[in-house]
Amino acid sequence: MKKILAVLAIVFFATPAYADDASERKVAEELLEVGGLKESMQQSQDQMVGAITGSIIGPIKEKSQCFDDAAAQGFAGDLKTIIVKYMNYDAEKKFMADVYVAEFTEDELKQILAFNKSPVGQKAIQKMPIIMQKGMTFGQNMFKEHQQEIQDQIKQSLAKYIDDKGECKKKQ
């Protein structure tokens, strides 16, 4: 999952123009393969299954004695099937290739690919998830440290538009 974070940043913040140039698309797809998109996606799927399963099964086990370890494993398998269905590698690869083609020229893609194939590029690919995780941890810690202040400011902002009963305030 960590490796895919950098790729996902592009997914969520770029607007692709679908490519017609097969040569450029081929370079973009190779870039995704060298960057480990497939492996990252599989890791992400497994982490999602673990996180979702853990958050759902714990409360169910507390309330229902019939939901044993075998049921939990069956549920995890069902969940993996569902996630894989919607986190389809081929569709993701096509979409991401479109994003790269829309954002970079073929020459730029070749330069990025050459870098990613180099020892330093491979190290960057390997280390990027660690760097992204550390950045996310920093952001989470900053949020936790200022959580009450942030919540108070959000409430103040919402109070401009919604009263205590949840009704819309009239525009002034």
Backbone as JSON Lines, residues from 0, in Angstrom:
{"i":0,"aa":"M","n":[0.82,-1.19,0.0],"ca":[0.0,0.0,0.0],"c":[0.86,1.25,0.0]}
{"i":1,"aa":"K","n":[1.97,1.18,0.69],"ca":[2.81,2.35,0.81],"c":[3.35,2.8,-0.54]}
{"i":2,"aa":"K","n":[3.78,1.83,-1.38],"ca":[4.31,2.21,-2.68],"c":[3.26,2.87,-3.56]}
{"i":3,"aa":"I","n":[2.04,2.47,-3.39],"ca":[0.97,2.97,-4.26],"c":[0.55,4.39,-3.89]}
{"i":4,"aa":"L","n":[0.95,4.87,-2.71],"ca":[0.54,6.2,-2.28],"c":[0.98,7.28,-3.27]}
{"i":5,"aa":"A","n":[2.22,7.18,-3.72],"ca":[2.69,8.18,-4.67],"c":[1.89,8.11,-5.97]}
{"i":6,"aa":"V","n":[1.59,6.9,-6.41],"ca":[0.81,6.73,-7.63],"c":[-0.62,7.23,-7.42]}
{"i":7,"aa":"L","n":[-1.19,6.94,-6.26],"ca":[-2.56,7.38,-5.98],"c":[-2.67,8.9,-5.93]}
{"i":8,"aa":"A","n":[-1.6,9.56,-5.48],"ca":[-1.63,11.02,-5.46],"c":[-1.9,11.54,-6.87]}
{"i":9,"aa":"I","n":[-1.29,10.93,-7.86],"ca":[-1.52,11.33,-9.24],"c":[-2.96,11.01,-9.64]}
{"i":10,"aa":"V","n":[-3.46,9.83,-9.22],"ca":[-4.81,9.41,-9.59],"c":[-5.83,10.44,-9.14]}
{"i":11,"aa":"F","n":[-5.71,10.91,-7.91],"ca":[-6.73,11.77,-7.34],"c":[-6.57,13.24,-7.71]}
{"i":12,"aa":"F","n":[-5.4,13.65,-8.16],"ca":[-5.2,15.07,-8.41],"c":[-4.95,15.41,-9.87]}
{"i":13,"aa":"A","n":[-4.97,14.45,-10.74],"ca":[-4.74,14.73,-12.16],"c":[-5.99,14.45,-12.96]}
{"i":14,"aa":"T","n":[-6.17,15.2,-14.03],"ca":[-7.28,14.97,-14.94],"c":[-6.71,14.46,-16.25]}
{"i":15,"aa":"P","n":[-6.86,13.17,-16.52],"ca":[-6.21,12.61,-17.7],"c":[-6.92,12.97,-19.0]}
{"i":16,"aa":"A","n":[-6.13,13.15,-20.03],"ca":[-6.65,13.23,-21.38],"c":[-6.25,11.91,-22.02]}
{"i":17,"aa":"Y","n":[-7.18,11.13,-22.48],"ca":[-6.88,9.78,-22.91],"c":[-6.0,9.79,-24.15]}
{"i":18,"aa":"A","n":[-5.0,8.96,-24.11],"ca":[-3.94,8.98,-25.11],"c":[-4.29,8.16,-26.34]}
{"i":19,"aa":"D","n":[-3.79,8.64,-27.47],"ca":[-3.94,7.92,-28.72],"c":[-2.62,7.32,-29.17]}
{"i":20,"aa":"D","n":[-1.52,7.83,-28.67],"ca":[-0.2,7.44,-29.12],"c":[0.23,6.14,-28.43]}
{"i":21,"aa":"A","n":[0.28,5.05,-29.21],"ca":[0.6,3.72,-28.66],"c":[2.01,3.68,-28.09]}
{"i":22,"aa":"S","n":[2.94,4.36,-28.72],"ca":[4.32,4.36,-28.26],"c":[4.43,5.02,-26.89]}
{"i":23,"aa":"E","n":[3.78,6.15,-26.75],"ca":[3.8,6.87,-25.48],"c":[3.11,6.04,-24.38]}
{"i":24,"aa":"R","n":[2.0,5.41,-24.74],"ca":[1.28,4.57,-23.79],"c":[2.15,3.4,-23.34]}
{"i":25,"aa":"K","n":[2.89,2.8,-24.26],"ca":[3.75,1.67,-23.93],"c":[4.81,2.1,-22.91]}
{"i":26,"aa":"V","n":[5.4,3.26,-23.09],"ca":[6.4,3.77,-22.15],"c":[5.74,4.01,-20.78]}
{"i":27,"aa":"A","n":[4.55,4.59,-20.79],"ca":[3.84,4.86,-19.53],"c":[3.53,3.55,-18.8]}
{"i":28,"aa":"E","n":[3.1,2.54,-19.52],"ca":[2.79,1.25,-18.89],"c":[4.06,0.59,-18.34]}
{"i":29,"aa":"E","n":[5.14,0.73,-19.05],"ca":[6.41,0.18,-18.55],"c":[6.84,0.92,-17.28]}
{"i":30,"aa":"L","n":[6.63,2.21,-17.27],"ca":[6.94,3.0,-16.09],"c":[6.15,2.51,-14.88]}
{"i":31,"aa":"L","n":[4.89,2.2,-15.08],"ca":[4.05,1.68,-13.99],"c":[4.55,0.31,-13.53]}
{"i":32,"aa":"E","n":[4.96,-0.52,-14.47],"ca":[5.46,-1.85,-14.11],"c":[6.77,-1.75,-13.34]}
{"i":33,"aa":"V","n":[7.69,-0.91,-13.81],"ca":[8.97,-0.72,-13.13],"c":[8.74,-0.14,-11.72]}
{"i":34,"aa":"G","n":[7.73,0.7,-11.61],"ca":[7.4,1.31,-10.32],"c":[6.68,0.37,-9.36]}
{"i":35,"aa":"G","n":[6.32,-0.82,-9.82],"ca":[5.71,-1.82,-8.95],"c":[4.24,-1.62,-8.66]}
{"i":36,"aa":"L","n":[3.5,-1.06,-9.62],"ca":[2.07,-0.81,-9.4],"c":[1.31,-2.08,-9.03]}
{"i":37,"aa":"K","n":[1.56,-3.18,-9.74],"ca":[0.81,-4.41,-9.5],"c":[1.06,-4.93,-8.08]}
{"i":38,"aa":"E","n":[2.32,-4.99,-7.69],"ca":[2.65,-5.47,-6.36],"c":[2.09,-4.54,-5.28]}
{"i":39,"aa":"S","n":[2.19,-3.26,-5.52],"ca":[1.67,-2.28,-4.56],"c":[0.16,-2.4,-4.42]}
{"i":40,"aa":"M","n":[-0.49,-2.64,-5.55],"ca":[-1.93,-2.78,-5.52],"c":[-2.34,-4.03,-4.74]}
{"i":41,"aa":"Q","n":[-1.61,-5.11,-4.93],"ca":[-1.91,-6.34,-4.19],"c":[-1.68,-6.13,-2.69]}
{"i":42,"aa":"Q","n":[-0.61,-5.43,-2.35],"ca":[-0.33,-5.11,-0.94],"c":[-1.44,-4.26,-0.37]}
{"i":43,"aa":"S","n":[-1.87,-3.29,-1.13],"ca":[-2.93,-2.4,-0.7],"c":[-4.22,-3.17,-0.46]}
{"i":44,"aa":"Q","n":[-4.53,-4.08,-1.36],"ca":[-5.73,-4.9,-1.2],"c":[-5.67,-5.71,0.1]}
{"i":45,"aa":"D","n":[-4.53,-6.33,0.35],"ca":[-4.38,-7.13,1.57],"c":[-4.5,-6.26,2.82]}
{"i":46,"aa":"Q","n":[-3.92,-5.07,2.78],"ca":[-4.01,-4.17,3.93],"c":[-5.44,-3.7,4.14]}
{"i":47,"aa":"M","n":[-6.15,-3.44,3.05],"ca":[-7.55,-3.02,3.17],"c":[-8.39,-4.14,3.78]}
{"i":48,"aa":"V","n":[-8.17,-5.36,3.32],"ca":[-8.91,-6.5,3.86],"c":[-8.64,-6.61,5.36]}
{"i":49,"aa":"G","n":[-7.38,-6.51,5.75],"ca":[-7.03,-6.6,7.16],"c":[-7.67,-5.51,8.0]}
{"i":50,"aa":"A","n":[-7.61,-4.28,7.49],"ca":[-8.17,-3.15,8.24],"c":[-9.68,-3.23,8.35]}
{"i":51,"aa":"I","n":[-10.33,-3.51,7.24],"ca":[-11.8,-3.59,7.25],"c":[-12.26,-4.78,8.07]}
{"i":52,"aa":"T","n":[-11.61,-5.91,7.86],"ca":[-11.99,-7.12,8.6],"c":[-11.85,-6.88,10.1]}
{"i":53,"aa":"G","n":[-10.73,-6.31,10.5],"ca":[-10.5,-6.04,11.92],"c":[-11.53,-5.11,12.52]}
{"i":54,"aa":"S","n":[-11.91,-4.08,11.77],"ca":[-12.87,-3.11,12.32],"c":[-14.29,-3.66,12.35]}
{"i":55,"aa":"I","n":[-14.6,-4.59,11.48],"ca":[-15.95,-5.15,11.43],"c":[-16.1,-6.37,12.33]}
{"i":56,"aa":"I","n":[-15.11,-7.26,12.28],"ca":[-15.23,-8.53,12.99],"c":[-15.19,-8.37,14.5]}
{"i":57,"aa":"G","n":[-14.34,-7.49,15.01],"ca":[-14.25,-7.31,16.46],"c":[-15.6,-7.04,17.1]}
{"i":58,"aa":"P","n":[-16.31,-6.01,16.66],"ca":[-17.63,-5.74,17.24],"c":[-18.64,-6.87,17.03]}
{"i":59,"aa":"I","n":[-18.57,-7.55,15.89],"ca":[-19.5,-8.66,15.64],"c":[-19.23,-9.8,16.61]}
{"i":60,"aa":"K","n":[-17.94,-10.12,16.81],"ca":[-17.59,-11.21,17.73],"c":[-18.06,-10.91,19.16]}
{"i":61,"aa":"E","n":[-18.01,-9.63,19.53],"ca":[-18.46,-9.25,20.88],"c":[-19.96,-9.48,21.05]}
{"i":62,"aa":"K","n":[-20.72,-9.34,20.0],"ca":[-22.19,-9.43,20.08],"c":[-22.73,-10.8,19.68]}
{"i":63,"aa":"S","n":[-21.95,-11.56,18.91],"ca":[-22.46,-12.83,18.39],"c":[-21.48,-13.96,18.62]}
{"i":64,"aa":"Q","n":[-21.92,-14.98,19.32],"ca":[-21.07,-16.14,19.59],"c":[-20.92,-17.04,18.37]}
{"i":65,"aa":"C","n":[-21.82,-16.92,17.41],"ca":[-21.75,-17.79,16.24],"c":[-20.71,-17.33,15.23]}
{"i":66,"aa":"F","n":[-20.15,-16.15,15.42],"ca":[-19.15,-15.64,14.48],"c":[-17.77,-16.01,15.01]}
{"i":67,"aa":"D","n":[-17.33,-17.24,14.69],"ca":[-16.05,-17.74,15.2],"c":[-14.93,-17.45,14.21]}
{"i":68,"aa":"D","n":[-13.75,-18.01,14.48],"ca":[-12.59,-17.77,13.62],"c":[-12.81,-18.25,12.19]}
{"i":69,"aa":"A","n":[-13.51,-19.38,12.04],"ca":[-13.79,-19.89,10.69],"c":[-14.68,-18.91,9.92]}
{"i":70,"aa":"A","n":[-15.67,-18.36,10.59],"ca":[-16.55,-17.37,9.95],"c":[-15.75,-16.11,9.61]}
{"i":71,"aa":"A","n":[-14.86,-15.73,10.51],"ca":[-14.04,-14.54,10.27],"c":[-13.15,-14.75,9.05]}
{"i":72,"aa":"Q","n":[-12.56,-15.93,8.93],"ca":[-11.72,-16.22,7.76],"c":[-12.55,-16.25,6.48]}
{"i":73,"aa":"G","n":[-13.74,-16.81,6.56],"ca":[-14.63,-16.82,5.4],"c":[-15.01,-15.41,4.98]}
{"i":74,"aa":"F","n":[-15.32,-14.57,5.97],"ca":[-15.65,-13.18,5.7],"c":[-14.47,-12.46,5.04]}
{"i":75,"aa":"A","n":[-13.26,-12.68,5.58],"ca":[-12.07,-12.05,5.0],"c":[-11.88,-12.47,3.55]}
{"i":76,"aa":"G","n":[-12.13,-13.74,3.25],"ca":[-12.03,-14.21,1.87],"c":[-13.06,-13.55,0.96]}
{"i":77,"aa":"D","n":[-14.28,-13.45,1.46],"ca":[-15.34,-12.77,0.69],"c":[-14.97,-11.31,0.44]}
{"i":78,"aa":"L","n":[-14.45,-10.67,1.48],"ca":[-14.08,-9.26,1.37],"c":[-12.95,-9.07,0.36]}
{"i":79,"aa":"K","n":[-11.98,-9.97,0.37],"ca":[-10.88,-9.9,-0.6],"c":[-11.42,-10.01,-2.02]}
{"i":80,"aa":"T","n":[-12.38,-10.91,-2.25],"ca":[-13.0,-11.06,-3.57],"c":[-13.68,-9.77,-4.0]}
{"i":81,"aa":"I","n":[-14.38,-9.14,-3.07],"ca":[-15.07,-7.89,-3.37],"c":[-14.07,-6.79,-3.71]}
{"i":82,"aa":"I","n":[-13.05,-6.66,-2.9],"ca":[-12.06,-5.6,-3.11],"c":[-11.32,-5.8,-4.43]}
{"i":83,"aa":"V","n":[-10.91,-7.03,-4.72],"ca":[-10.21,-7.32,-5.97],"c":[-11.09,-7.0,-7.17]}
{"i":84,"aa":"K","n":[-12.38,-7.25,-7.04],"ca":[-13.31,-6.96,-8.13],"c":[-13.29,-5.47,-8.49]}
{"i":85,"aa":"Y","n":[-13.21,-4.62,-7.48],"ca":[-13.3,-3.19,-7.73],"c":[-11.94,-2.5,-7.8]}
{"i":86,"aa":"M","n":[-10.91,-3.13,-7.29],"ca":[-9.54,-2.62,-7.42],"c":[-8.84,-3.45,-8.48]}
{"i":87,"aa":"N","n":[-9.32,-3.36,-9.69],"ca":[-8.86,-4.16,-10.81],"c":[-7.55,-3.61,-11.36]}
{"i":88,"aa":"Y","n":[-6.51,-4.43,-11.4],"ca":[-5.2,-3.99,-11.84],"c":[-5.22,-3.48,-13.28]}
{"i":89,"aa":"D","n":[-5.86,-4.21,-14.19],"ca":[-5.85,-3.79,-15.59],"c":[-6.52,-2.43,-15.77]}
{"i":90,"aa":"A","n":[-7.63,-2.2,-15.09],"ca":[-8.3,-0.9,-15.19],"c":[-7.44,0.2,-14.58]}
{"i":91,"aa":"E","n":[-6.82,-0.1,-13.44],"ca":[-5.95,0.89,-12.78],"c":[-4.75,1.22,-13.66]}
{"i":92,"aa":"K","n":[-4.16,0.18,-14.27],"ca":[-3.0,0.39,-15.14],"c":[-3.39,1.25,-16.35]}
{"i":93,"aa":"K","n":[-4.54,0.97,-16.95],"ca":[-4.99,1.77,-18.09],"c":[-5.2,3.22,-17.68]}
{"i":94,"aa":"F","n":[-5.89,3.41,-16.56],"ca":[-6.16,4.76,-16.09],"c":[-4.86,5.5,-15.79]}
{"i":95,"aa":"M","n":[-3.97,4.84,-15.07],"ca":[-2.71,5.5,-14.69],"c":[-1.85,5.79,-15.92]}
{"i":96,"aa":"A","n":[-1.86,4.9,-16.89],"ca":[-1.11,5.17,-18.12],"c":[-1.68,6.41,-18.8]}
{"i":97,"aa":"D","n":[-3.0,6.54,-18.81],"ca":[-3.63,7.74,-19.38],"c":[-3.19,9.0,-18.62]}
{"i":98,"aa":"V","n":[-3.11,8.89,-17.32],"ca":[-2.68,10.04,-16.5],"c":[-1.25,10.43,-16.87]}
{"i":99,"aa":"Y","n":[-0.36,9.45,-16.91],"ca":[1.03,9.75,-17.24],"c":[1.15,10.36,-18.64]}
{"i":100,"aa":"V","n":[0.42,9.78,-19.6],"ca":[0.47,10.29,-20.97],"c":[-0.07,11.72,-21.05]}
{"i":101,"aa":"A","n":[-1.07,12.01,-20.25],"ca":[-1.65,13.36,-20.25],"c":[-0.71,14.38,-19.59]}
{"i":102,"aa":"E","n":[0.08,13.92,-18.65],"ca":[0.91,14.85,-17.88],"c":[2.35,14.98,-18.38]}
{"i":103,"aa":"F","n":[2.82,14.01,-19.15],"ca":[4.2,14.0,-19.61],"c":[4.28,13.71,-21.1]}
{"i":104,"aa":"T","n":[5.31,14.25,-21.73],"ca":[5.58,13.9,-23.12],"c":[6.24,12.52,-23.15]}
{"i":105,"aa":"E","n":[6.3,11.94,-24.33],"ca":[6.94,10.63,-24.44],"c":[8.41,10.72,-24.03]}
{"i":106,"aa":"D","n":[9.08,11.79,-24.43],"ca":[10.48,11.96,-24.05],"c":[10.63,12.06,-22.52]}
{"i":107,"aa":"E","n":[9.75,12.8,-21.88],"ca":[9.8,12.91,-20.41],"c":[9.55,11.55,-19.76]}
{"i":108,"aa":"L","n":[8.58,10.8,-20.3],"ca":[8.31,9.47,-19.76],"c":[9.53,8.56,-19.89]}
{"i":109,"aa":"K","n":[10.22,8.65,-21.02],"ca":[11.43,7.84,-21.22],"c":[12.52,8.23,-20.22]}
{"i":110,"aa":"Q","n":[12.64,9.53,-19.95],"ca":[13.63,9.99,-18.98],"c":[13.28,9.5,-17.56]}
{"i":111,"aa":"I","n":[12.01,9.58,-17.21],"ca":[11.57,9.09,-15.9],"c":[11.81,7.59,-15.8]}
{"i":112,"aa":"L","n":[11.48,6.87,-16.87],"ca":[11.68,5.43,-16.9],"c":[13.16,5.09,-16.74]}
{"i":113,"aa":"A","n":[14.01,5.8,-17.47],"ca":[15.46,5.56,-17.36],"c":[15.93,5.79,-15.93]}
{"i":114,"aa":"F","n":[15.45,6.86,-15.34],"ca":[15.82,7.13,-13.93],"c":[15.32,6.0,-13.03]}
{"i":115,"aa":"N","n":[14.05,5.61,-13.21],"ca":[13.48,4.57,-12.35],"c":[14.19,3.23,-12.5]}
{"i":116,"aa":"K","n":[14.79,2.99,-13.66],"ca":[15.53,1.75,-13.87],"c":[16.95,1.83,-13.29]}
{"i":117,"aa":"S","n":[17.43,3.03,-13.03],"ca":[18.77,3.19,-12.49],"c":[18.81,2.76,-11.03]}
{"i":118,"aa":"P","n":[20.0,2.5,-10.49],"ca":[20.09,2.13,-9.07],"c":[19.47,3.19,-8.14]}
{"i":119,"aa":"V","n":[19.71,4.45,-8.43],"ca":[19.13,5.51,-7.59],"c":[17.62,5.55,-7.75]}
{"i":120,"aa":"G","n":[17.14,5.35,-8.97],"ca":[15.7,5.31,-9.21],"c":[15.05,4.15,-8.48]}
{"i":121,"aa":"Q","n":[15.69,2.99,-8.51],"ca":[15.16,1.84,-7.8],"c":[15.14,2.09,-6.3]}
{"i":122,"aa":"K","n":[16.18,2.76,-5.81],"ca":[16.2,3.1,-4.39],"c":[15.08,4.09,-4.07]}
{"i":123,"aa":"A","n":[14.85,5.06,-4.95],"ca":[13.78,6.03,-4.74],"c":[12.42,5.33,-4.7]}
{"i":124,"aa":"I","n":[12.21,4.39,-5.6],"ca":[10.96,3.62,-5.62],"c":[10.82,2.84,-4.31]}
{"i":125,"aa":"Q","n":[11.91,2.23,-3.88],"ca":[11.9,1.44,-2.65],"c":[11.66,2.32,-1.42]}
{"i":126,"aa":"K","n":[12.26,3.48,-1.39],"ca":[12.19,4.35,-0.2],"c":[10.95,5.25,-0.16]}
{"i":127,"aa":"M","n":[10.32,5.48,-1.31],"ca":[9.18,6.39,-1.36],"c":[8.06,6.01,-0.4]}
{"i":128,"aa":"P","n":[7.71,4.74,-0.28],"ca":[6.66,4.39,0.69],"c":[7.04,4.76,2.13]}
{"i":129,"aa":"I","n":[8.31,4.59,2.46],"ca":[8.77,4.94,3.81],"c":[8.66,6.45,4.0]}
{"i":130,"aa":"I","n":[9.09,7.19,3.01],"ca":[9.02,8.66,3.07],"c":[7.57,9.11,3.17]}
{"i":131,"aa":"M","n":[6.7,8.53,2.35],"ca":[5.28,8.89,2.38],"c":[4.67,8.55,3.73]}
{"i":132,"aa":"Q","n":[5.01,7.38,4.29],"ca":[4.48,6.97,5.58],"c":[4.93,7.94,6.67]}
{"i":133,"aa":"K","n":[6.18,8.33,6.64],"ca":[6.69,9.28,7.64],"c":[5.97,10.62,7.5]}
{"i":134,"aa":"G","n":[5.71,11.05,6.27],"ca":[4.97,12.29,6.06],"c":[3.55,12.18,6.57]}
{"i":135,"aa":"M","n":[2.92,11.04,6.33],"ca":[1.54,10.83,6.82],"c":[1.53,10.79,8.34]}
{"i":136,"aa":"T","n":[2.52,10.14,8.94],"ca":[2.59,10.08,10.4],"c":[2.77,11.47,10.97]}
{"i":137,"aa":"F","n":[3.62,12.28,10.35],"ca":[3.8,13.66,10.8],"c":[2.48,14.41,10.75]}
{"i":138,"aa":"G","n":[1.77,14.28,9.63],"ca":[0.48,14.97,9.49],"c":[-0.54,14.5,10.52]}
{"i":139,"aa":"Q","n":[-0.58,13.2,10.76],"ca":[-1.51,12.66,11.77],"c":[-1.15,13.17,13.16]}
{"i":140,"aa":"N","n":[0.13,13.19,13.46],"ca":[0.56,13.67,14.78],"c":[0.24,15.16,14.95]}
{"i":141,"aa":"M","n":[0.43,15.93,13.9],"ca":[0.11,17.36,13.98],"c":[-1.39,17.54,14.19]}
{"i":142,"aa":"F","n":[-2.18,16.74,13.51],"ca":[-3.63,16.82,13.68],"c":[-4.02,16.44,15.11]}
{"i":143,"aa":"K","n":[-3.45,15.36,15.62],"ca":[-3.76,14.93,16.98],"c":[-3.38,16.01,17.99]}
{"i":144,"aa":"E","n":[-2.22,16.6,17.77],"ca":[-1.73,17.63,18.69],"c":[-2.66,18.84,18.73]}
{"i":145,"aa":"H","n":[-3.29,19.15,17.63],"ca":[-4.15,20.33,17.53],"c":[-5.62,19.96,17.31]}
{"i":146,"aa":"Q","n":[-5.97,18.71,17.61],"ca":[-7.3,18.2,17.31],"c":[-8.41,19.05,17.91]}
{"i":147,"aa":"Q","n":[-8.32,19.36,19.18],"ca":[-9.38,20.13,19.82],"c":[-9.51,21.52,19.2]}
{"i":148,"aa":"E","n":[-8.4,22.15,18.96],"ca":[-8.41,23.48,18.33],"c":[-9.04,23.42,16.93]}
{"i":149,"aa":"I","n":[-8.69,22.39,16.17],"ca":[-9.24,22.22,14.83],"c":[-10.74,21.98,14.9]}
{"i":150,"aa":"Q","n":[-11.17,21.11,15.81],"ca":[-12.6,20.83,15.97],"c":[-13.36,22.09,16.37]}
{"i":151,"aa":"D","n":[-12.8,22.88,17.27],"ca":[-13.45,24.12,17.69],"c":[-13.6,25.09,16.52]}
{"i":152,"aa":"Q","n":[-12.54,25.18,15.71],"ca":[-12.59,26.08,14.56],"c":[-13.61,25.6,13.52]}
{"i":153,"aa":"I","n":[-13.7,24.3,13.34],"ca":[-14.69,23.74,12.41],"c":[-16.1,24.05,12.91]}
{"i":154,"aa":"K","n":[-16.32,23.84,14.21],"ca":[-17.64,24.14,14.79],"c":[-17.98,25.61,14.61]}
{"i":155,"aa":"Q","n":[-17.01,26.49,14.84],"ca":[-17.25,27.93,14.66],"c":[-17.62,28.24,13.22]}
{"i":156,"aa":"S","n":[-16.93,27.63,12.3],"ca":[-17.22,27.87,10.9],"c":[-18.61,27.36,10.54]}
{"i":157,"aa":"L","n":[-18.95,26.13,10.98],"ca":[-20.28,25.59,10.7],"c":[-21.38,26.43,11.33]}
{"i":158,"aa":"A","n":[-21.11,27.0,12.5],"ca":[-22.1,27.81,13.21],"c":[-22.52,29.03,12.39]}
{"i":159,"aa":"K","n":[-21.71,29.44,11.45],"ca":[-22.07,30.55,10.58],"c":[-23.22,30.17,9.65]}
{"i":160,"aa":"Y","n":[-23.35,28.88,9.38],"ca":[-24.29,28.41,8.37],"c":[-25.43,27.56,8.92]}
{"i":161,"aa":"I","n":[-25.2,26.9,10.07],"ca":[-26.19,25.97,10.63],"c":[-26.38,26.29,12.11]}
{"i":162,"aa":"D","n":[-27.64,26.35,12.55],"ca":[-27.89,26.62,13.97],"c":[-27.79,25.35,14.8]}
{"i":163,"aa":"D","n":[-28.01,25.45,16.11],"ca":[-27.88,24.31,17.02],"c":[-28.83,23.17,16.71]}
{"i":164,"aa":"K","n":[-29.92,23.46,16.02],"ca":[-30.9,22.43,15.68],"c":[-30.6,21.76,14.32]}
{"i":165,"aa":"G","n":[-29.53,22.21,13.68],"ca":[-29.18,21.65,12.38],"c":[-29.89,22.34,11.23]}
{"i":166,"aa":"E","n":[-30.58,23.42,11.55],"ca":[-31.31,24.18,10.52],"c":[-30.35,25.17,9.86]}
{"i":167,"aa":"C","n":[-30.62,25.45,8.6],"ca":[-29.81,26.42,7.88],"c":[-30.1,27.82,8.38]}
{"i":168,"aa":"K","n":[-29.05,28.59,8.57],"ca":[-29.23,29.98,8.97],"c":[-29.54,30.78,7.7]}
{"i":169,"aa":"K","n":[-30.34,31.79,7.89],"ca":[-30.67,32.64,6.74],"c":[-29.45,33.46,6.36]}
{"i":170,"aa":"K","n":[-29.28,33.64,5.06],"ca":[-28.17,34.45,4.57],"c":[-28.37,35.89,4.98]}
{"i":171,"aa":"Q","n":[-27.28,36.47,5.43],"ca":[-27.36,37.87,5.92],"c":[-26.84,38.83,4.92]}
